[in-house]
Amino acid sequence: MTTPQPCARCGNEIPAERLQALPETQVCVACSRAMGGEFTVYVTPERISKEGSLKKNYGGYTTRKVRKPIKPAGGE
Ligand SMILES: [Zn+2]
């Protein structure tokens, strides 16, 4: 069971379906859109192949998610 949580930005309840799909979310769908996404995702290719090698390794990517600062809606 997912417990509904209030949005960290506007205080509205985050729907349980959203929390199930994204358990780490702290904002509702509307706020996530308004912020342009709750997270900034950095994708870094891992350099496994040797420098100058013609063979490329397509397997390795590191993704790093960084939560954006959440500003309360209408606070400014
Ligand atoms: Zn919200």
N, CA, C, O and the ligand as a Tripos MOL2 file, in Angstrom:
@<TRIPOS>MOLECULE
protein
  305   303    77     0     0
PROTEIN
NO_CHARGES

@<TRIPOS>ATOM
      1 N           0.8480   -1.2130    0.0000 N.3       1 MET1
      2 CA          0.0000    0.0000    0.0000 C.3       1 MET1
      3 C           0.8750    1.2520    0.0000 C.2       1 MET1
      4 O           1.8300    1.3610    0.7680 O.2       1 MET1
      5 N           0.5360    2.1680   -0.8560 N.am      2 THR2
      6 CA          1.2530    3.4390   -0.9000 C.3       2 THR2
      7 C           0.4390    4.4910   -0.1620 C.2       2 THR2
      8 O          -0.7510    4.6780   -0.4170 O.2       2 THR2
      9 N           1.0980    5.1580    0.7430 N.am      3 THR3
     10 CA          0.4170    6.2090    1.4870 C.3       3 THR3
     11 C           0.5020    7.5120    0.7120 C.2       3 THR3
     12 O           1.5910    7.9220    0.3110 O.2       3 THR3
     13 N          -0.6270    8.1660    0.4970 N.am      4 PRO4
     14 CA         -0.5760    9.4520   -0.2140 C.3       4 PRO4
     15 C           0.2850   10.4580    0.5570 C.2       4 PRO4
     16 O           0.2880   10.4910    1.7870 O.2       4 PRO4
     17 N           1.0050   11.2670   -0.2030 N.am      5 GLN5
     18 CA          1.8830   12.2610    0.4030 C.3       5 GLN5
     19 C           1.5270   13.6300   -0.1380 C.2       5 GLN5
     20 O           1.0760   13.7550   -1.2770 O.2       5 GLN5
     21 N           1.7290   14.6580    0.6760 N.am      6 PRO6
     22 CA          1.5030   15.9990    0.1290 C.3       6 PRO6
     23 C           2.6750   16.4060   -0.7530 C.2       6 PRO6
     24 O           3.8240   16.0490   -0.4920 O.2       6 PRO6
     25 N           2.3620   17.1620   -1.8040 N.am      7 CYS7
     26 CA          3.3890   17.6700   -2.7040 C.3       7 CYS7
     27 C           4.2710   18.6630   -1.9510 C.2       7 CYS7
     28 O           3.7720   19.5080   -1.2080 O.2       7 CYS7
     29 N           5.5950   18.5540   -2.1510 N.am      8 ALA8
     30 CA          6.5350   19.4310   -1.4470 C.3       8 ALA8
     31 C           6.4790   20.8660   -1.9660 C.2       8 ALA8
     32 O           7.0180   21.7840   -1.3480 O.2       8 ALA8
     33 N           5.8170   21.0440   -3.1140 N.am      9 ARG9
     34 CA          5.8090   22.3730   -3.7330 C.3       9 ARG9
     35 C           4.4890   23.0920   -3.5070 C.2       9 ARG9
     36 O           4.4720   24.2440   -3.0740 O.2       9 ARG9
     37 N           3.3780   22.4130   -3.8010 N.am     10 CYS10
     38 CA          2.0860   23.1000   -3.7110 C.3      10 CYS10
     39 C           1.2180   22.5660   -2.5830 C.2      10 CYS10
     40 O           0.2020   23.1740   -2.2450 O.2      10 CYS10
     41 N           1.6020   21.4430   -2.0000 N.am     11 GLY11
     42 CA          0.8430   20.9270   -0.8710 C.3      11 GLY11
     43 C          -0.3290   20.0400   -1.2470 C.2      11 GLY11
     44 O          -0.9670   19.4560   -0.3720 O.2      11 GLY11
     45 N          -0.6240   19.9300   -2.5450 N.am     12 ASN12
     46 CA         -1.6820   19.0130   -2.9800 C.3      12 ASN12
     47 C          -1.2210   17.5820   -2.7790 C.2      12 ASN12
     48 O          -0.0260   17.2920   -2.7200 O.2      12 ASN12
     49 N          -2.1920   16.7040   -2.6760 N.am     13 GLU13
     50 CA         -1.8510   15.3050   -2.4850 C.3      13 GLU13
     51 C          -1.2750   14.7040   -3.7710 C.2      13 GLU13
     52 O          -1.8170   14.9150   -4.8560 O.2      13 GLU13
     53 N          -0.1960   13.9700   -3.6460 N.am     14 ILE14
     54 CA          0.3670   13.2750   -4.8030 C.3      14 ILE14
     55 C          -0.4070   11.9750   -4.9710 C.2      14 ILE14
     56 O          -0.4980   11.1860   -4.0310 O.2      14 ILE14
     57 N          -0.9740   11.7360   -6.1720 N.am     15 PRO15
     58 CA         -1.7740   10.5240   -6.3700 C.3      15 PRO15
     59 C          -0.9700    9.2610   -6.0850 C.2      15 PRO15
     60 O           0.2240    9.1970   -6.3770 O.2      15 PRO15
     61 N          -1.6310    8.2590   -5.5140 N.am     16 ALA16
     62 CA         -0.9720    7.0130   -5.1560 C.3      16 ALA16
     63 C          -0.3260    6.3390   -6.3590 C.2      16 ALA16
     64 O           0.7150    5.6950   -6.2320 O.2      16 ALA16
     65 N          -0.9540    6.4900   -7.5430 N.am     17 GLU17
     66 CA         -0.3920    5.8570   -8.7500 C.3      17 GLU17
     67 C           0.9700    6.4560   -9.0830 C.2      17 GLU17
     68 O           1.8870    5.7550   -9.5110 O.2      17 GLU17
     69 N           1.0840    7.7730   -8.8780 N.am     18 ARG18
     70 CA          2.3580    8.4300   -9.1570 C.3      18 ARG18
     71 C           3.4160    7.9560   -8.1600 C.2      18 ARG18
     72 O           4.5650    7.7220   -8.5340 O.2      18 ARG18
     73 N           3.0330    7.8180   -6.9170 N.am     19 LEU19
     74 CA          3.9810    7.3730   -5.8940 C.3      19 LEU19
     75 C           4.4120    5.9260   -6.1280 C.2      19 LEU19
     76 O           5.5360    5.5310   -5.8160 O.2      19 LEU19
     77 N           3.4860    5.1520   -6.6840 N.am     20 GLN20
     78 CA          3.8400    3.7670   -6.9660 C.3      20 GLN20
     79 C           4.8400    3.6920   -8.1130 C.2      20 GLN20
     80 O           5.7810    2.8990   -8.0960 O.2      20 GLN20
     81 N           4.6050    4.5510   -9.1220 N.am     21 ALA21
     82 CA          5.4860    4.5620  -10.2880 C.3      21 ALA21
     83 C           6.8280    5.2180   -9.9560 C.2      21 ALA21
     84 O           7.8680    4.8220  -10.4830 O.2      21 ALA21
     85 N           6.7960    6.2000   -9.1000 N.am     22 LEU22
     86 CA          7.9920    6.9790   -8.7570 C.3      22 LEU22
     87 C           8.0680    7.1620   -7.2450 C.2      22 LEU22
     88 O           7.7630    8.2390   -6.7330 O.2      22 LEU22
     89 N           8.4740    6.1160   -6.5300 N.am     23 PRO23
     90 CA          8.4170    6.1890   -5.0620 C.3      23 PRO23
     91 C           9.2590    7.3130   -4.4680 C.2      23 PRO23
     92 O           9.0210    7.7370   -3.3360 O.2      23 PRO23
     93 N          10.2390    7.7960   -5.2220 N.am     24 GLU24
     94 CA         11.1250    8.8200   -4.6760 C.3      24 GLU24
     95 C          10.6280   10.2370   -4.9310 C.2      24 GLU24
     96 O          11.2600   11.2100   -4.5210 O.2      24 GLU24
     97 N           9.4870   10.3430   -5.6150 N.am     25 THR25
     98 CA          9.0090   11.6800   -5.9670 C.3      25 THR25
     99 C           8.5140   12.4330   -4.7350 C.2      25 THR25
    100 O           8.0180   11.8400   -3.7770 O.2      25 THR25
    101 N           8.6630   13.7430   -4.7870 N.am     26 GLN26
    102 CA          8.1920   14.5880   -3.6910 C.3      26 GLN26
    103 C           7.2180   15.6490   -4.1670 C.2      26 GLN26
    104 O           6.6840   16.4170   -3.3660 O.2      26 GLN26
    105 N           6.9860   15.6890   -5.4820 N.am     27 VAL27
    106 CA          6.0700   16.6960   -6.0110 C.3      27 VAL27
    107 C           5.0060   16.0380   -6.8820 C.2      27 VAL27
    108 O           5.1920   14.9250   -7.3720 O.2      27 VAL27
    109 N           3.8760   16.7470   -7.0700 N.am     28 CYS28
    110 CA          2.7960   16.2240   -7.8890 C.3      28 CYS28
    111 C           3.1350   16.3790   -9.3740 C.2      28 CYS28
    112 O           4.1470   16.9850   -9.7270 O.2      28 CYS28
    113 N           2.2920   15.8340  -10.2260 N.am     29 VAL29
    114 CA          2.5490   15.8570  -11.6660 C.3      29 VAL29
    115 C           2.6440   17.2990  -12.1850 C.2      29 VAL29
    116 O           3.5480   17.6340  -12.9500 O.2      29 VAL29
    117 N           1.7070   18.1350  -11.7620 N.am     30 ALA30
    118 CA          1.6730   19.5150  -12.2490 C.3      30 ALA30
    119 C           2.9460   20.2610  -11.8750 C.2      30 ALA30
    120 O           3.4880   21.0110  -12.6870 O.2      30 ALA30
    121 N           3.4250   20.0620  -10.6580 N.am     31 CYS31
    122 CA          4.6340   20.7550  -10.2150 C.3      31 CYS31
    123 C           5.8580   20.2000  -10.9160 C.2      31 CYS31
    124 O           6.7690   20.9500  -11.2660 O.2      31 CYS31
    125 N           5.8870   18.9010  -11.1220 N.am     32 SER32
    126 CA          6.9930   18.2900  -11.8410 C.3      32 SER32
    127 C           7.0980   18.8930  -13.2310 C.2      32 SER32
    128 O           8.1930   19.1700  -13.7210 O.2      32 SER32
    129 N           5.9390   19.0930  -13.8650 N.am     33 ARG33
    130 CA          5.9160   19.7160  -15.1970 C.3      33 ARG33
    131 C           6.3740   21.1600  -15.1120 C.2      33 ARG33
    132 O           7.1720   21.6180  -15.9300 O.2      33 ARG33
    133 N           5.8670   21.8710  -14.1240 N.am     34 ALA34
    134 CA          6.2050   23.2880  -13.9750 C.3      34 ALA34
    135 C           7.7000   23.4690  -13.7430 C.2      34 ALA34
    136 O           8.2830   24.4710  -14.1590 O.2      34 ALA34
    137 N           8.3120   22.5020  -13.0820 N.am     35 MET35
    138 CA          9.7460   22.5730  -12.8000 C.3      35 MET35
    139 C          10.5720   22.0520  -13.9680 C.2      35 MET35
    140 O          11.7980   22.1520  -13.9560 O.2      35 MET35
    141 N           9.9090   21.4980  -14.9700 N.am     36 GLY36
    142 CA         10.6400   20.8810  -16.0660 C.3      36 GLY36
    143 C          11.2580   19.5740  -15.6360 C.2      36 GLY36
    144 O          12.3490   19.2190  -16.0830 O.2      36 GLY36
    145 N          10.5700   18.8550  -14.7720 N.am     37 GLY37
    146 CA         11.0970   17.5790  -14.2840 C.3      37 GLY37
    147 C          11.6530   17.7510  -12.8840 C.2      37 GLY37
    148 O          12.2730   18.7640  -12.5620 O.2      37 GLY37
    149 N          11.4210   16.7550  -12.0700 N.am     38 GLU38
    150 CA         11.8670   16.8490  -10.6790 C.3      38 GLU38
    151 C          13.3710   16.6290  -10.5610 C.2      38 GLU38
    152 O          14.0210   17.1380   -9.6470 O.2      38 GLU38
    153 N          13.9050   15.8630  -11.5020 N.am     39 PHE39
    154 CA         15.3210   15.5230  -11.4330 C.3      39 PHE39
    155 C          16.0650   16.0140  -12.6630 C.2      39 PHE39
    156 O          15.4970   16.1170  -13.7500 O.2      39 PHE39
    157 N          17.3150   16.3070  -12.4810 N.am     40 THR40
    158 CA         18.1990   16.4960  -13.6150 C.3      40 THR40
    159 C          18.9680   15.1870  -13.7530 C.2      40 THR40
    160 O          19.5970   14.7230  -12.8020 O.2      40 THR40
    161 N          18.9130   14.5960  -14.9470 N.am     41 VAL41
    162 CA         19.5690   13.3130  -15.1460 C.3      41 VAL41
    163 C          20.8390   13.5260  -15.9610 C.2      41 VAL41
    164 O          20.8050   14.0760  -17.0620 O.2      41 VAL41
    165 N          21.9380   13.0880  -15.4070 N.am     42 TYR42
    166 CA         23.2110   13.1590  -16.1020 C.3      42 TYR42
    167 C          23.5730   11.7690  -16.5870 C.2      42 TYR42
    168 O          23.6050   10.8270  -15.7950 O.2      42 TYR42
    169 N          23.8470   11.6250  -17.8750 N.am     43 VAL43
    170 CA         24.2430   10.3300  -18.4160 C.3      43 VAL43
    171 C          25.6980   10.4260  -18.8550 C.2      43 VAL43
    172 O          26.0530   11.2550  -19.6920 O.2      43 VAL43
    173 N          26.5160    9.5850  -18.2920 N.am     44 THR44
    174 CA         27.9360    9.5970  -18.6190 C.3      44 THR44
    175 C          28.3160    8.2640  -19.2430 C.2      44 THR44
    176 O          28.1670    7.2220  -18.6050 O.2      44 THR44
    177 N          28.8090    8.2780  -20.4860 N.am     45 PRO45
    178 CA         29.2730    7.0150  -21.0710 C.3      45 PRO45
    179 C          30.5380    6.5580  -20.3580 C.2      45 PRO45
    180 O          31.4320    7.3530  -20.0700 O.2      45 PRO45
    181 N          30.5910    5.2750  -20.0840 N.am     46 GLU46
    182 CA         31.7830    4.7370  -19.4240 C.3      46 GLU46
    183 C          32.8160    4.3890  -20.4760 C.2      46 GLU46
    184 O          32.5240    3.6830  -21.4420 O.2      46 GLU46
    185 N          34.0040    4.8820  -20.2840 N.am     47 ARG47
    186 CA         35.0600    4.6330  -21.2580 C.3      47 ARG47
    187 C          35.7810    3.3370  -20.9120 C.2      47 ARG47
    188 O          36.7870    3.3150  -20.2020 O.2      47 ARG47
    189 N          35.2190    2.2630  -21.4470 N.am     48 ILE48
    190 CA         35.8240    0.9660  -21.1590 C.3      48 ILE48
    191 C          36.8590    0.6450  -22.2260 C.2      48 ILE48
    192 O          37.9140    0.0770  -21.9460 O.2      48 ILE48
    193 N          36.5230    1.0310  -23.4810 N.am     49 SER49
    194 CA         37.4560    0.7420  -24.5690 C.3      49 SER49
    195 C          38.6800    1.6510  -24.4720 C.2      49 SER49
    196 O          38.6400    2.7250  -23.8720 O.2      49 SER49
    197 N          39.7470    1.1890  -25.0730 N.am     50 LYS50
    198 CA         40.9930    1.9570  -25.0380 C.3      50 LYS50
    199 C          40.8720    3.2090  -25.8900 C.2      50 LYS50
    200 O          40.1460    3.2340  -26.8850 O.2      50 LYS50
    201 N          41.5680    4.2090  -25.5000 N.am     51 GLU51
    202 CA         41.6230    5.4530  -26.2640 C.3      51 GLU51
    203 C          42.1360    5.1530  -27.6740 C.2      51 GLU51
    204 O          43.1700    4.5010  -27.8200 O.2      51 GLU51
    205 N          41.4420    5.6110  -28.7020 N.am     52 GLY52
    206 CA         41.8870    5.3860  -30.0650 C.3      52 GLY52
    207 C          41.4470    4.0600  -30.6510 C.2      52 GLY52
    208 O          41.6720    3.8050  -31.8340 O.2      52 GLY52
    209 N          40.8330    3.2220  -29.8570 N.am     53 SER53
    210 CA         40.3810    1.9270  -30.3580 C.3      53 SER53
    211 C          39.1560    2.1060  -31.2460 C.2      53 SER53
    212 O          38.2980    2.9440  -30.9660 O.2      53 SER53
    213 N          39.0750    1.3260  -32.3040 N.am     54 LEU54
    214 CA         37.9220    1.4320  -33.1890 C.3      54 LEU54
    215 C          36.7060    0.7050  -32.6310 C.2      54 LEU54
    216 O          35.5660    0.9750  -33.0080 O.2      54 LEU54
    217 N          36.9780   -0.2100  -31.7390 N.am     55 LYS55
    218 CA         35.8620   -0.9250  -31.1140 C.3      55 LYS55
    219 C          35.2690   -0.0430  -30.0320 C.2      55 LYS55
    220 O          35.9670    0.4460  -29.1440 O.2      55 LYS55
    221 N          33.9900    0.1420  -30.1300 N.am     56 LYS56
    222 CA         33.3390    0.9430  -29.1010 C.3      56 LYS56
    223 C          32.5100    0.0340  -28.2080 C.2      56 LYS56
    224 O          31.9000   -0.9410  -28.6480 O.2      56 LYS56
    225 N          32.5190    0.3870  -26.9900 N.am     57 ASN57
    226 CA         31.7040   -0.3690  -26.0470 C.3      57 ASN57
    227 C          30.4210    0.4130  -25.7930 C.2      57 ASN57
    228 O          30.4400    1.5060  -25.2270 O.2      57 ASN57
    229 N          29.3210   -0.1650  -26.2200 N.am     58 TYR58
    230 CA         28.0510    0.5460  -26.0740 C.3      58 TYR58
    231 C          27.3130    0.1730  -24.7920 C.2      58 TYR58
    232 O          26.2150    0.6610  -24.5230 O.2      58 TYR58
    233 N          27.9270   -0.6820  -24.0270 N.am     59 GLY59
    234 CA         27.2030   -1.1960  -22.8620 C.3      59 GLY59
    235 C          27.1490   -0.2720  -21.6770 C.2      59 GLY59
    236 O          26.1750   -0.2710  -20.9240 O.2      59 GLY59
    237 N          28.1940    0.5190  -21.5050 N.am     60 GLY60
    238 CA         28.3060    1.1850  -20.2170 C.3      60 GLY60
    239 C          27.8750    2.6340  -20.1680 C.2      60 GLY60
    240 O          28.5060    3.5020  -20.7700 O.2      60 GLY60
    241 N          26.8190    2.8840  -19.4610 N.am     61 TYR61
    242 CA         26.4150    4.2560  -19.1940 C.3      61 TYR61
    243 C          26.1090    4.3870  -17.7090 C.2      61 TYR61
    244 O          25.4830    3.5200  -17.0990 O.2      61 TYR61
    245 N          26.5610    5.4760  -17.1610 N.am     62 THR62
    246 CA         26.2430    5.7450  -15.7760 C.3      62 THR62
    247 C          25.2170    6.8620  -15.7500 C.2      62 THR62
    248 O          25.4350    7.9180  -16.3440 O.2      62 THR62
    249 N          24.1190    6.6460  -15.0800 N.am     63 THR63
    250 CA         23.1390    7.7220  -14.9440 C.3      63 THR63
    251 C          23.1310    8.2080  -13.5070 C.2      63 THR63
    252 O          23.1860    7.4330  -12.5520 O.2      63 THR63
    253 N          23.0620    9.4930  -13.4040 N.am     64 ARG64
    254 CA         23.0500   10.1020  -12.0850 C.3      64 ARG64
    255 C          21.8530   11.0380  -12.0410 C.2      64 ARG64
    256 O          21.7230   11.9350  -12.8750 O.2      64 ARG64
    257 N          20.9900   10.8260  -11.0720 N.am     65 LYS65
    258 CA         19.8120   11.6770  -10.9320 C.3      65 LYS65
    259 C          20.0520   12.6410   -9.7890 C.2      65 LYS65
    260 O          20.3950   12.2410   -8.6760 O.2      65 LYS65
    261 N          19.8680   13.9050  -10.0810 N.am     66 VAL66
    262 CA         20.0260   14.9090   -9.0330 C.3      66 VAL66
    263 C          18.7040   15.6360   -8.8620 C.2      66 VAL66
    264 O          18.1500   16.1950   -9.8090 O.2      66 VAL66
    265 N          18.2250   15.6140   -7.6560 N.am     67 ARG67
    266 CA         16.9440   16.2610   -7.3780 C.3      67 ARG67
    267 C          17.1050   17.7740   -7.4850 C.2      67 ARG67
    268 O          18.0490   18.3510   -6.9440 O.2      67 ARG67
    269 N          16.1700   18.4050   -8.1900 N.am     68 LYS68
    270 CA         16.2230   19.8600   -8.2950 C.3      68 LYS68
    271 C          15.7100   20.4730   -7.0020 C.2      68 LYS68
    272 O          14.9050   19.8700   -6.2930 O.2      68 LYS68
    273 N          16.1830   21.6730   -6.7050 N.am     69 PRO69
    274 CA         15.6400   22.3300   -5.5110 C.3      69 PRO69
    275 C          14.1620   22.6220   -5.7150 C.2      69 PRO69
    276 O          13.7500   23.0850   -6.7790 O.2      69 PRO69
    277 N          13.3760   22.3520   -4.6980 N.am     70 ILE70
    278 CA         11.9280   22.5620   -4.8010 C.3      70 ILE70
    279 C          11.5700   23.8980   -4.1580 C.2      70 ILE70
    280 O          11.7430   24.1070   -2.9570 O.2      70 ILE70
    281 N          11.0660   24.7910   -5.0040 N.am     71 LYS71
    282 CA         10.6280   26.0870   -4.4830 C.3      71 LYS71
    283 C           9.1280   26.0260   -4.2520 C.2      71 LYS71
    284 O           8.3960   25.5280   -5.1070 O.2      71 LYS71
    285 N           8.6590   26.5160   -3.1290 N.am     72 PRO72
    286 CA          7.2110   26.5240   -2.9220 C.3      72 PRO72
    287 C           6.5260   27.3590   -3.9920 C.2      72 PRO72
    288 O           7.0020   28.4370   -4.3500 O.2      72 PRO72
    289 N           5.4050   26.8560   -4.5010 N.am     73 ALA73
    290 CA          4.6770   27.5680   -5.5540 C.3      73 ALA73
    291 C           4.1330   28.8880   -5.0180 C.2      73 ALA73
    292 O           3.5660   28.9470   -3.9280 O.2      73 ALA73
    293 N           4.3180   29.9390   -5.8030 N.am     74 GLY74
    294 CA          3.7670   31.2340   -5.4390 C.3      74 GLY74
    295 C           4.4510   31.8970   -4.2600 C.2      74 GLY74
    296 O           3.9020   32.8250   -3.6670 O.2      74 GLY74
    297 N           5.6300   31.4380   -3.9150 N.am     75 GLY75
    298 CA          6.3150   31.9850   -2.7510 C.3      75 GLY75
    299 C           7.1340   33.2340   -3.0320 C.2      75 GLY75
    300 O           7.6090   33.8890   -2.1050 O.2      75 GLY75
    301 N           7.3000   33.5650   -4.3000 N.am     76 GLU76
    302 CA          8.1910   34.6880   -4.6060 C.3      76 GLU76
    303 C           7.4500   35.9890   -4.8860 C.2      76 GLU76
    304 O           8.0790   37.0120   -5.1570 O.2      76 GLU76
    305 ZN          2.3980   20.1490   -6.5670 Zn       77 ZN77
@<TRIPOS>BOND
     1     1     2 1
     2     2     3 1
     3     3     4 2
     4     3     5 am
     5     5     6 1
     6     6     7 1
     7     7     8 2
     8     7     9 am
     9     9    10 1
    10    10    11 1
    11    11    12 2
    12    11    13 am
    13    13    14 1
    14    14    15 1
    15    15    16 2
    16    15    17 am
    17    17    18 1
    18    18    19 1
    19    19    20 2
    20    19    21 am
    21    21    22 1
    22    22    23 1
    23    23    24 2
    24    23    25 am
    25    25    26 1
    26    26    27 1
    27    27    28 2
    28    27    29 am
    29    29    30 1
    30    30    31 1
    31    31    32 2
    32    31    33 am
    33    33    34 1
    34    34    35 1
    35    35    36 2
    36    35    37 am
    37    37    38 1
    38    38    39 1
    39    39    40 2
    40    39    41 am
    41    41    42 1
    42    42    43 1
    43    43    44 2
    44    43    45 am
    45    45    46 1
    46    46    47 1
    47    47    48 2
    48    47    49 am
    49    49    50 1
    50    50    51 1
    51    51    52 2
    52    51    53 am
    53    53    54 1
    54    54    55 1
    55    55    56 2
    56    55    57 am
    57    57    58 1
    58    58    59 1
    59    59    60 2
    60    59    61 am
    61    61    62 1
    62    62    63 1
    63    63    64 2
    64    63    65 am
    65    65    66 1
    66    66    67 1
    67    67    68 2
    68    67    69 am
    69    69    70 1
    70    70    71 1
    71    71    72 2
    72    71    73 am
    73    73    74 1
    74    74    75 1
    75    75    76 2
    76    75    77 am
    77    77    78 1
    78    78    79 1
    79    79    80 2
    80    79    81 am
    81    81    82 1
    82    82    83 1
    83    83    84 2
    84    83    85 am
    85    85    86 1
    86    86    87 1
    87    87    88 2
    88    87    89 am
    89    89    90 1
    90    90    91 1
    91    91    92 2
    92    91    93 am
    93    93    94 1
    94    94    95 1
    95    95    96 2
    96    95    97 am
    97    97    98 1
    98    98    99 1
    99    99   100 2
   100    99   101 am
   101   101   102 1
   102   102   103 1
   103   103   104 2
   104   103   105 am
   105   105   106 1
   106   106   107 1
   107   107   108 2
   108   107   109 am
   109   109   110 1
   110   110   111 1
   111   111   112 2
   112   111   113 am
   113   113   114 1
   114   114   115 1
   115   115   116 2
   116   115   117 am
   117   117   118 1
   118   118   119 1
   119   119   120 2
   120   119   121 am
   121   121   122 1
   122   122   123 1
   123   123   124 2
   124   123   125 am
   125   125   126 1
   126   126   127 1
   127   127   128 2
   128   127   129 am
   129   129   130 1
   130   130   131 1
   131   131   132 2
   132   131   133 am
   133   133   134 1
   134   134   135 1
   135   135   136 2
   136   135   137 am
   137   137   138 1
   138   138   139 1
   139   139   140 2
   140   139   141 am
   141   141   142 1
   142   142   143 1
   143   143   144 2
   144   143   145 am
   145   145   146 1
   146   146   147 1
   147   147   148 2
   148   147   149 am
   149   149   150 1
   150   150   151 1
   151   151   152 2
   152   151   153 am
   153   153   154 1
   154   154   155 1
   155   155   156 2
   156   155   157 am
   157   157   158 1
   158   158   159 1
   159   159   160 2
   160   159   161 am
   161   161   162 1
   162   162   163 1
   163   163   164 2
   164   163   165 am
   165   165   166 1
   166   166   167 1
   167   167   168 2
   168   167   169 am
   169   169   170 1
   170   170   171 1
   171   171   172 2
   172   171   173 am
   173   173   174 1
   174   174   175 1
   175   175   176 2
   176   175   177 am
   177   177   178 1
   178   178   179 1
   179   179   180 2
   180   179   181 am
   181   181   182 1
   182   182   183 1
   183   183   184 2
   184   183   185 am
   185   185   186 1
   186   186   187 1
   187   187   188 2
   188   187   189 am
   189   189   190 1
   190   190   191 1
   191   191   192 2
   192   191   193 am
   193   193   194 1
   194   194   195 1
   195   195   196 2
   196   195   197 am
   197   197   198 1
   198   198   199 1
   199   199   200 2
   200   199   201 am
   201   201   202 1
   202   202   203 1
   203   203   204 2
   204   203   205 am
   205   205   206 1
   206   206   207 1
   207   207   208 2
   208   207   209 am
   209   209   210 1
   210   210   211 1
   211   211   212 2
   212   211   213 am
   213   213   214 1
   214   214   215 1
   215   215   216 2
   216   215   217 am
   217   217   218 1
   218   218   219 1
   219   219   220 2
   220   219   221 am
   221   221   222 1
   222   222   223 1
   223   223   224 2
   224   223   225 am
   225   225   226 1
   226   226   227 1
   227   227   228 2
   228   227   229 am
   229   229   230 1
   230   230   231 1
   231   231   232 2
   232   231   233 am
   233   233   234 1
   234   234   235 1
   235   235   236 2
   236   235   237 am
   237   237   238 1
   238   238   239 1
   239   239   240 2
   240   239   241 am
   241   241   242 1
   242   242   243 1
   243   243   244 2
   244   243   245 am
   245   245   246 1
   246   246   247 1
   247   247   248 2
   248   247   249 am
   249   249   250 1
   250   250   251 1
   251   251   252 2
   252   251   253 am
   253   253   254 1
   254   254   255 1
   255   255   256 2
   256   255   257 am
   257   257   258 1
   258   258   259 1
   259   259   260 2
   260   259   261 am
   261   261   262 1
   262   262   263 1
   263   263   264 2
   264   263   265 am
   265   265   266 1
   266   266   267 1
   267   267   268 2
   268   267   269 am
   269   269   270 1
   270   270   271 1
   271   271   272 2
   272   271   273 am
   273   273   274 1
   274   274   275 1
   275   275   276 2
   276   275   277 am
   277   277   278 1
   278   278   279 1
   279   279   280 2
   280   279   281 am
   281   281   282 1
   282   282   283 1
   283   283   284 2
   284   283   285 am
   285   285   286 1
   286   286   287 1
   287   287   288 2
   288   287   289 am
   289   289   290 1
   290   290   291 1
   291   291   292 2
   292   291   293 am
   293   293   294 1
   294   294   295 1
   295   295   296 2
   296   295   297 am
   297   297   298 1
   298   298   299 1
   299   299   300 2
   300   299   301 am
   301   301   302 1
   302   302   303 1
   303   303   304 2
@<TRIPOS>SUBSTRUCTURE
     1 MET1         2 RESIDUE 1 A MET
     2 THR2         6 RESIDUE 1 A THR
     3 THR3        10 RESIDUE 1 A THR
     4 PRO4        14 RESIDUE 1 A PRO
     5 GLN5        18 RESIDUE 1 A GLN
     6 PRO6        22 RESIDUE 1 A PRO
     7 CYS7        26 RESIDUE 1 A CYS
     8 ALA8        30 RESIDUE 1 A ALA
     9 ARG9        34 RESIDUE 1 A ARG
    10 CYS10       38 RESIDUE 1 A CYS
    11 GLY11       42 RESIDUE 1 A GLY
    12 ASN12       46 RESIDUE 1 A ASN
    13 GLU13       50 RESIDUE 1 A GLU
    14 ILE14       54 RESIDUE 1 A ILE
    15 PRO15       58 RESIDUE 1 A PRO
    16 ALA16       62 RESIDUE 1 A ALA
    17 GLU17       66 RESIDUE 1 A GLU
    18 ARG18       70 RESIDUE 1 A ARG
    19 LEU19       74 RESIDUE 1 A LEU
    20 GLN20       78 RESIDUE 1 A GLN
    21 ALA21       82 RESIDUE 1 A ALA
    22 LEU22       86 RESIDUE 1 A LEU
    23 PRO23       90 RESIDUE 1 A PRO
    24 GLU24       94 RESIDUE 1 A GLU
    25 THR25       98 RESIDUE 1 A THR
    26 GLN26      102 RESIDUE 1 A GLN
    27 VAL27      106 RESIDUE 1 A VAL
    28 CYS28      110 RESIDUE 1 A CYS
    29 VAL29      114 RESIDUE 1 A VAL
    30 ALA30      118 RESIDUE 1 A ALA
    31 CYS31      122 RESIDUE 1 A CYS
    32 SER32      126 RESIDUE 1 A SER
    33 ARG33      130 RESIDUE 1 A ARG
    34 ALA34      134 RESIDUE 1 A ALA
    35 MET35      138 RESIDUE 1 A MET
    36 GLY36      142 RESIDUE 1 A GLY
    37 GLY37      146 RESIDUE 1 A GLY
    38 GLU38      150 RESIDUE 1 A GLU
    39 PHE39      154 RESIDUE 1 A PHE
    40 THR40      158 RESIDUE 1 A THR
    41 VAL41      162 RESIDUE 1 A VAL
    42 TYR42      166 RESIDUE 1 A TYR
    43 VAL43      170 RESIDUE 1 A VAL
    44 THR44      174 RESIDUE 1 A THR
    45 PRO45      178 RESIDUE 1 A PRO
    46 GLU46      182 RESIDUE 1 A GLU
    47 ARG47      186 RESIDUE 1 A ARG
    48 ILE48      190 RESIDUE 1 A ILE
    49 SER49      194 RESIDUE 1 A SER
    50 LYS50      198 RESIDUE 1 A LYS
    51 GLU51      202 RESIDUE 1 A GLU
    52 GLY52      206 RESIDUE 1 A GLY
    53 SER53      210 RESIDUE 1 A SER
    54 LEU54      214 RESIDUE 1 A LEU
    55 LYS55      218 RESIDUE 1 A LYS
    56 LYS56      222 RESIDUE 1 A LYS
    57 ASN57      226 RESIDUE 1 A ASN
    58 TYR58      230 RESIDUE 1 A TYR
    59 GLY59      234 RESIDUE 1 A GLY
    60 GLY60      238 RESIDUE 1 A GLY
    61 TYR61      242 RESIDUE 1 A TYR
    62 THR62      246 RESIDUE 1 A THR
    63 THR63      250 RESIDUE 1 A THR
    64 ARG64      254 RESIDUE 1 A ARG
    65 LYS65      258 RESIDUE 1 A LYS
    66 VAL66      262 RESIDUE 1 A VAL
    67 ARG67      266 RESIDUE 1 A ARG
    68 LYS68      270 RESIDUE 1 A LYS
    69 PRO69      274 RESIDUE 1 A PRO
    70 ILE70      278 RESIDUE 1 A ILE
    71 LYS71      282 RESIDUE 1 A LYS
    72 PRO72      286 RESIDUE 1 A PRO
    73 ALA73      290 RESIDUE 1 A ALA
    74 GLY74      294 RESIDUE 1 A GLY
    75 GLY75      298 RESIDUE 1 A GLY
    76 GLU76      302 RESIDUE 1 A GLU
    77 ZN77       305 GROUP 0 **** ****
